[in-house]
């Protein structure tokens, strides 16, 4: 019976009137307002056994296994019309006592059991013998619906005393196994909770890193978008400038007739000038070869005259032969244009030996061609070594000497011997190269 101090209820007048007809031994508590239990009925034929018809040892596993405590509390609160204050253990014991005899609580518990396990009861209804019921029970103990099989087996009309004891012993061991399994599950649950905490911390750190990376990527994407906009603006500006320049070019071509033809003529003139310069250089090489031949002839004549003078035969050319080059180059500036840098000291000695002042310009190799004009102005005589000067320097030297009337000797081979022969040619007895150069066609 439910202890009176742990239960509160709001009994109706009908319930109070019925209390006077209930014997003291069959009442729960006056405050509970429950009806007295009925005498135990015997199961006969095919009628299922009622809850209060089971043995007194069967109520504890049926109530404890088949119904959760929350469902029991709601059931008692509904039947008594109040709020149950008893603990889970007291409530369990009280309901077990009430299920031993027929009453409102026992009927409500049986009705709840039939409602919860109706499919299992329909399945067990087809069993027509105790052996079949026992085999079915053994099969159901390995499944998931053990509570439904327990109620269906104990309430089955073919469940005898031996099968009932077997079922109760099996459910007792199953409860022990469930307790051990629950303890193992709790241990696993604790381990899983610890692992979950570790994973939660790692997940939080990963989420923070992801958030930071997302922010970095967002900033990078924003910067790239801004750069893309700038590049597009620059590209648009460039395209606009190109279009404007094309329009200006078209307008310029329209304003100047035959501009393309003039440009083509300009290129042709430049090509002709280059070809003309090539021809002049070839002509100059030919003249240099002729000059060398003349010099060789003069040297041969001088050698013959020297032999005659040694033999005591005076000639008309004795007086000029005795003339030294120093008399012709004394205190005169001799400009050497071109020549090898390693030969410059020898050039200087040759010029100073004949009494001249040595000036030099490399012909545009390292010295600037624009400085050649001032150097030409300072020179009295020019010796141009054409084999190692630029075209521009060659034409500048030639034009300057032609305009100023300065003597200019062109030497094809840049060597000390060629320079010595050129200095000897500057003597009064030697032929005048300037006259020959002036006599040559331009």
C-alpha positions as CSV (number, residue, x, y, z in Angstrom):
1,X,0.0,0.0,0.0
2,X,1.1,3.6,-0.7
3,X,2.2,5.3,2.5
4,X,-0.2,8.1,3.5
5,X,2.3,10.9,4.2
6,X,3.9,10.6,0.7
7,X,0.7,11.0,-1.3
8,X,-1.6,14.0,-1.7
9,X,-4.9,13.9,-3.5
10,X,-8.2,15.7,-4.1
11,X,-10.8,12.9,-3.5
12,X,-14.3,13.5,-4.8
13,X,-17.5,13.0,-2.8
14,X,-18.2,9.7,-4.6
15,X,-14.8,8.4,-3.6
16,X,-15.4,9.4,0.0
17,X,-18.7,7.6,0.1
18,X,-17.2,4.5,-1.2
19,X,-14.6,4.4,1.6
20,X,-17.2,3.4,4.1
21,X,-17.9,0.2,2.2
22,X,-14.3,-0.8,1.9
23,X,-12.9,-3.1,4.6
24,X,-9.9,-1.7,6.5
25,X,-7.6,-4.5,5.3
26,X,-8.4,-3.8,1.7
27,X,-7.9,-0.1,1.7
28,X,-4.8,1.8,0.6
29,X,-5.1,4.9,2.7
30,X,-8.1,7.0,3.2
31,X,-6.4,10.0,1.6
32,X,-5.6,8.0,-1.6
33,X,-9.3,7.4,-2.3
34,X,-8.6,3.9,-3.9
35,X,-11.2,1.1,-4.1
36,X,-10.6,-2.1,-2.3
37,X,-8.9,-5.0,-4.1
38,X,-11.1,-7.9,-5.3
39,X,-10.5,-11.6,-4.6
40,X,-8.0,-13.3,-6.9
41,X,-9.7,-15.0,-9.9
42,X,-8.5,-18.2,-11.4
43,X,-7.4,-18.2,-15.0
44,X,-9.5,-20.7,-17.0
45,X,-9.8,-21.6,-20.6
46,X,-8.4,-19.2,-23.1
47,X,-8.8,-16.0,-21.0
48,X,-5.6,-14.1,-20.3
49,X,-4.5,-13.9,-16.7
50,X,-5.1,-10.6,-15.1
51,X,-2.4,-8.6,-13.3
52,X,-3.7,-9.3,-9.8
53,X,-3.9,-13.0,-10.7
54,X,-0.1,-13.4,-11.1
55,X,2.0,-14.7,-8.2
56,X,3.2,-12.2,-5.7
57,X,6.8,-12.5,-6.9
58,X,5.8,-11.5,-10.5
59,X,4.5,-8.0,-9.7
60,X,7.9,-6.5,-8.9
61,X,9.6,-7.4,-12.3
62,X,6.4,-6.6,-14.2
63,X,6.1,-3.1,-12.7
64,X,9.8,-2.4,-12.6
65,X,10.7,-3.7,-16.1
66,X,7.6,-3.0,-18.1
67,X,6.8,0.6,-17.0
68,X,9.1,3.6,-16.5
69,X,8.9,5.6,-13.3
70,X,7.7,8.7,-15.1
71,X,4.8,6.7,-16.6
72,X,4.0,5.2,-13.1
73,X,3.9,8.7,-11.6
74,X,1.6,10.1,-14.3
75,X,-0.6,7.0,-13.9
76,X,-0.9,7.3,-10.1
77,X,-1.5,11.1,-10.3
78,X,-4.3,10.5,-12.8
79,X,-5.9,7.8,-10.8
80,X,-5.7,9.6,-7.4
81,X,-6.3,13.1,-8.9
82,X,-3.3,14.6,-7.0
83,X,0.4,14.9,-6.9
84,X,2.5,12.0,-5.8
85,X,5.1,12.9,-3.2
86,X,6.6,9.5,-2.7
87,X,10.2,8.5,-3.7
88,X,10.7,6.2,-6.6
89,X,11.3,3.2,-4.3
90,X,8.3,3.9,-2.1
91,X,6.1,4.4,-5.3
92,X,7.4,1.1,-6.7
93,X,6.7,-0.8,-3.5
94,X,3.2,0.8,-3.1
95,X,2.2,-0.1,-6.7
96,X,3.4,-3.7,-6.2
97,X,1.2,-4.0,-3.2
98,X,-1.8,-2.6,-5.0
99,X,-1.3,-4.9,-8.0
100,X,-1.7,-8.0,-5.8
101,X,-5.5,-7.3,-5.6
102,X,-7.9,-5.8,-8.0
103,X,-8.3,-2.1,-7.7
104,X,-8.3,1.2,-9.6
105,X,-4.5,1.3,-9.6
106,X,-4.1,-2.3,-10.6
107,X,-6.6,-1.9,-13.4
108,X,-4.9,1.3,-14.6
109,X,-1.5,-0.4,-14.6
110,X,-2.9,-3.4,-16.5
111,X,-4.6,-1.2,-19.0
112,X,-1.4,0.8,-19.5
113,X,0.5,-2.5,-20.0
114,X,-2.0,-3.8,-22.6
115,X,-1.9,-0.4,-24.4
116,X,2.0,-0.3,-24.5
117,X,2.5,-3.9,-25.6
118,X,-0.6,-4.6,-27.8
119,X,1.5,-5.8,-30.8
120,X,3.4,-8.2,-28.7
121,X,0.2,-9.5,-27.1
122,X,-1.3,-10.1,-30.5
123,X,1.8,-12.0,-31.5
124,X,1.7,-14.2,-28.4
125,X,-2.1,-14.9,-28.8
126,X,-1.4,-17.4,-31.6
127,X,0.6,-19.7,-29.2
128,X,-1.6,-22.6,-28.2
129,X,0.7,-24.6,-25.9
130,X,3.0,-24.1,-22.9
131,X,6.0,-25.5,-24.9
132,X,5.4,-23.1,-27.7
133,X,5.0,-20.2,-25.3
134,X,8.3,-21.2,-23.6
135,X,10.1,-21.4,-26.9
136,X,8.7,-18.1,-27.9
137,X,9.9,-16.6,-24.6
138,X,13.5,-17.9,-25.1
139,X,13.5,-16.4,-28.6
140,X,12.3,-13.0,-27.3
141,X,14.9,-12.8,-24.6
142,X,17.6,-12.2,-27.2
143,X,15.6,-9.4,-28.8
144,X,14.8,-5.8,-28.0
145,X,11.2,-6.1,-26.7
146,X,11.9,-8.0,-23.5
147,X,9.4,-6.0,-21.4
148,X,6.6,-6.7,-23.9
149,X,7.5,-10.4,-24.0
150,X,7.6,-10.6,-20.2
151,X,4.0,-9.2,-19.9
152,X,2.7,-11.3,-22.8
153,X,4.2,-14.5,-21.4
154,X,3.1,-14.0,-17.8
155,X,-0.4,-13.0,-18.8
156,X,-0.8,-15.8,-21.3
157,X,-3.4,-18.4,-20.5
158,X,-0.9,-21.2,-21.2
159,X,1.7,-19.9,-18.7
160,X,1.9,-22.4,-15.8
161,X,3.8,-22.2,-12.5
162,X,7.0,-23.8,-14.0
163,X,7.1,-21.4,-16.9
164,X,6.4,-18.5,-14.7
165,X,9.3,-19.4,-12.4
166,X,11.5,-19.8,-15.4
167,X,10.5,-16.4,-16.8
168,X,11.0,-14.7,-13.4
169,X,14.5,-16.3,-13.0
170,X,15.4,-15.2,-16.6
171,X,14.2,-11.7,-16.1
172,X,16.1,-11.5,-12.7
173,X,19.4,-12.4,-14.5
174,X,18.6,-10.1,-17.4
175,X,18.2,-7.2,-14.8
176,X,21.6,-8.1,-13.4
177,X,23.1,-8.1,-16.8
178,X,21.4,-4.8,-17.7
179,X,22.9,-3.3,-14.5
180,X,26.4,-4.4,-15.5
181,X,25.8,-3.2,-19.0
182,X,24.5,0.1,-17.7
183,X,27.7,0.5,-15.5
184,X,29.8,-0.3,-18.6
185,X,27.8,2.2,-20.6
186,X,28.3,4.8,-17.9
187,X,32.0,4.2,-18.0
188,X,32.0,4.5,-21.8
189,X,29.7,7.5,-21.5
190,X,32.3,9.2,-19.2
191,X,35.1,8.4,-21.6
192,X,33.0,9.7,-24.5
193,X,32.2,12.9,-22.6
194,X,35.9,13.5,-21.9
195,X,36.7,12.8,-25.5
196,X,33.8,15.1,-26.5
197,X,35.3,17.8,-24.4
198,X,38.7,17.4,-26.0
199,X,37.0,17.4,-29.5
200,X,34.9,20.4,-28.5
201,X,38.1,22.3,-27.6
202,X,39.8,21.3,-30.8
203,X,36.7,22.2,-32.8
204,X,36.6,25.6,-31.1
205,X,40.2,26.1,-32.0
206,X,39.6,25.0,-35.5
207,X,36.6,27.3,-35.8
208,X,38.7,30.2,-34.5
209,X,41.4,29.4,-37.1
210,X,38.7,29.1,-39.8
211,X,37.3,32.4,-38.8
212,X,40.7,34.0,-38.9
213,X,41.5,32.5,-42.2
214,X,38.1,33.5,-43.5
215,X,38.8,37.1,-42.4
216,X,42.2,36.9,-44.1
217,X,40.8,35.6,-47.3
218,X,38.1,38.2,-47.2
219,X,40.7,41.0,-46.8
220,X,42.8,39.4,-49.6
221,X,39.8,39.2,-51.9
222,X,38.9,42.8,-51.1
223,X,42.4,43.9,-51.9
224,X,42.4,41.9,-55.1
225,X,39.1,43.3,-56.1
226,X,40.4,46.9,-55.5
227,X,43.5,46.1,-57.6
228,X,41.4,44.6,-60.3
229,X,39.3,47.8,-60.4
230,X,42.5,49.9,-60.7
231,X,43.9,47.7,-63.5
232,X,40.6,47.9,-65.3
233,X,40.6,51.7,-64.9
234,X,44.2,51.8,-66.2
235,X,43.3,49.5,-69.1
236,X,40.3,51.7,-70.0
237,X,42.5,54.8,-69.8
238,X,45.1,53.2,-72.0
239,X,42.5,52.1,-74.6
240,X,41.1,55.7,-74.5
241,X,44.6,57.1,-75.1
242,X,45.2,54.7,-78.0
243,X,41.9,55.6,-79.6
244,X,42.8,59.3,-79.1
245,X,46.2,58.9,-80.7
246,X,44.7,56.9,-83.6
247,X,42.3,59.7,-84.2
248,X,45.1,62.3,-84.0
249,X,47.2,60.2,-86.5
250,X,44.2,59.9,-88.8
251,X,43.7,63.7,-88.6
252,X,47.4,64.3,-89.2
253,X,47.4,62.0,-92.3
254,X,44.3,63.8,-93.6
255,X,45.9,67.2,-93.1
256,X,49.2,66.3,-94.8
257,X,48.6,64.9,-98.3
258,X,50.6,61.9,-99.4
259,X,52.2,61.5,-95.9
260,X,52.8,57.8,-96.3
261,X,54.3,58.4,-99.8
262,X,56.7,60.9,-98.3
263,X,57.6,58.6,-95.5
264,X,58.4,55.9,-98.1
265,X,60.5,58.4,-100.1
266,X,62.4,59.3,-96.9
267,X,63.2,55.7,-96.3
268,X,64.4,55.3,-99.9
269,X,66.6,58.4,-99.6
270,X,68.1,57.0,-96.4
271,X,68.8,53.8,-98.2
272,X,70.4,55.6,-101.2
273,X,72.5,57.7,-98.8
274,X,73.8,54.6,-97.1
275,X,74.6,53.0,-100.5
276,X,76.3,56.2,-101.6
277,X,78.4,56.2,-98.4
278,X,79.4,52.6,-99.2
279,X,80.5,53.6,-102.7
280,X,82.5,56.6,-101.3
281,X,84.2,54.3,-98.9
282,X,85.1,51.9,-101.7
283,X,86.4,54.9,-103.7
284,X,88.4,56.0,-100.7
285,X,90.0,52.6,-100.4
286,X,90.9,52.7,-104.1
287,X,92.5,56.2,-103.6
288,X,94.5,54.9,-100.7
289,X,95.8,52.0,-102.7
290,X,96.8,54.5,-105.4
291,X,98.5,56.7,-102.8
292,X,100.5,53.8,-101.5
293,X,101.6,52.9,-105.0
294,X,102.7,56.5,-105.5
295,X,104.6,56.5,-102.2
296,X,106.3,53.3,-103.2
297,X,107.3,54.9,-106.5
298,X,108.7,58.0,-104.7
299,X,110.6,55.8,-102.3
300,X,112.1,53.9,-105.2
301,X,113.1,57.2,-106.9
302,X,114.6,58.5,-103.7
303,X,116.5,55.2,-103.3
304,X,117.9,55.5,-106.9
305,X,118.9,59.2,-106.3
306,X,120.6,58.2,-103.1
307,X,122.6,55.6,-104.9
308,X,123.6,58.1,-107.6
309,X,124.7,60.6,-105.0
310,X,126.9,58.0,-103.3
311,X,128.4,57.3,-106.8
312,X,129.3,61.0,-107.2
313,X,126.6,61.9,-109.6
314,X,124.7,65.0,-108.4
315,X,121.2,65.4,-109.5
316,X,118.6,68.1,-109.5
317,X,116.8,66.5,-106.6
318,X,119.8,66.6,-104.2
319,X,118.7,69.8,-102.5
320,X,115.2,68.7,-101.7
321,X,116.5,65.3,-100.5
322,X,118.7,67.0,-97.9
323,X,115.7,68.9,-96.5
324,X,114.7,67.4,-93.2
325,X,111.1,66.9,-92.2
326,X,111.8,68.9,-89.2
327,X,111.9,72.0,-91.4
328,X,108.4,71.3,-92.6
329,X,106.8,70.3,-89.2
330,X,108.6,72.5,-86.8
331,X,106.2,73.8,-84.1
332,X,103.2,72.5,-86.1
333,X,100.3,70.6,-84.6
334,X,99.9,67.2,-86.2
335,X,96.4,65.6,-85.5
336,X,96.3,61.8,-85.8
337,X,92.7,60.6,-86.1
338,X,92.2,56.9,-85.3
339,X,95.0,54.4,-84.7
340,X,95.4,51.6,-82.2
341,X,95.6,52.7,-78.5
342,X,98.7,50.6,-77.9
343,X,100.5,52.5,-80.7
344,X,99.9,56.0,-79.4
345,X,103.2,56.3,-77.6
346,X,105.1,55.4,-80.9
347,X,102.9,57.9,-82.8
348,X,103.8,60.6,-80.3
349,X,107.6,59.8,-80.6
350,X,107.5,59.9,-84.4
351,X,105.7,63.3,-84.4
352,X,107.9,64.9,-81.8
353,X,111.1,63.5,-83.5
354,X,110.2,65.6,-86.6
355,X,109.5,68.7,-84.4
356,X,105.7,68.6,-84.4
357,X,103.2,68.7,-81.6
358,X,101.1,65.5,-81.3
359,X,97.3,65.6,-81.1
360,X,95.1,62.6,-81.1
361,X,91.4,61.6,-81.5
362,X,90.2,58.0,-81.7
363,X,87.7,58.7,-84.4
364,X,84.5,58.1,-82.3
365,X,85.4,54.8,-80.6
366,X,85.6,56.2,-77.1
367,X,86.0,60.0,-77.6
368,X,82.8,61.7,-78.6
369,X,82.6,62.7,-82.3
370,X,81.3,66.2,-81.3
371,X,84.7,66.9,-79.8
372,X,86.4,66.2,-83.1
373,X,85.5,69.7,-84.5
374,X,87.5,71.6,-81.8
375,X,90.4,69.2,-82.2
376,X,90.5,69.8,-85.9
377,X,90.5,73.5,-85.4
378,X,93.6,73.2,-83.2
379,X,95.5,71.1,-85.8
380,X,97.8,72.3,-88.6
381,X,98.1,69.0,-90.3
382,X,95.7,66.0,-90.2
383,X,96.7,62.4,-90.6
384,X,93.5,60.2,-90.8
385,X,93.8,56.5,-90.4
386,X,90.7,55.4,-92.1
387,X,90.8,51.7,-91.1
388,X,89.8,52.3,-87.5
389,X,87.4,55.3,-87.4
390,X,83.7,55.7,-87.7
391,X,82.0,56.8,-90.9
392,X,80.8,60.0,-89.2
393,X,84.3,60.9,-88.1
394,X,85.7,60.2,-91.6
395,X,83.2,62.6,-93.2
396,X,83.8,65.2,-90.6
397,X,87.6,65.2,-91.1
398,X,87.2,65.2,-94.9
399,X,84.7,68.1,-94.8
400,X,86.8,70.2,-92.4
401,X,90.0,69.8,-94.4
402,X,88.2,70.7,-97.6
403,X,86.7,73.8,-96.1
404,X,89.8,75.0,-94.3
405,X,92.4,74.0,-96.9
406,X,94.4,72.0,-94.3
407,X,96.7,69.3,-95.5
408,X,95.2,65.9,-94.8
409,X,96.8,62.5,-95.4
410,X,94.6,59.4,-95.4
411,X,96.3,56.3,-94.2
412,X,94.6,53.0,-94.7
413,X,96.8,50.7,-92.6
414,X,97.0,52.0,-88.9
415,X,100.7,51.3,-88.1
416,X,103.9,53.1,-87.2
417,X,105.4,52.5,-90.6
418,X,102.4,54.1,-92.3
419,X,102.6,57.1,-90.0
420,X,106.3,57.4,-90.7
421,X,105.7,57.4,-94.5
422,X,103.0,60.0,-94.0
423,X,105.3,62.3,-92.1
424,X,108.0,61.9,-94.7
425,X,105.4,62.9,-97.3
426,X,104.9,66.2,-95.5
427,X,108.4,67.3,-96.5
428,X,108.7,70.0,-99.1
429,X,110.3,67.7,-101.7
430,X,107.5,65.2,-101.3
431,X,104.3,65.4,-103.5
432,X,101.6,67.4,-102.1
433,X,98.7,65.1,-101.1
434,X,96.3,68.0,-100.5
435,X,96.7,69.0,-104.2
436,X,96.1,65.5,-105.3
437,X,93.1,65.2,-103.0
438,X,91.7,68.4,-104.3
439,X,92.2,67.2,-107.8
440,X,90.3,63.9,-107.2
441,X,86.6,63.9,-108.0
442,X,84.4,64.3,-104.9
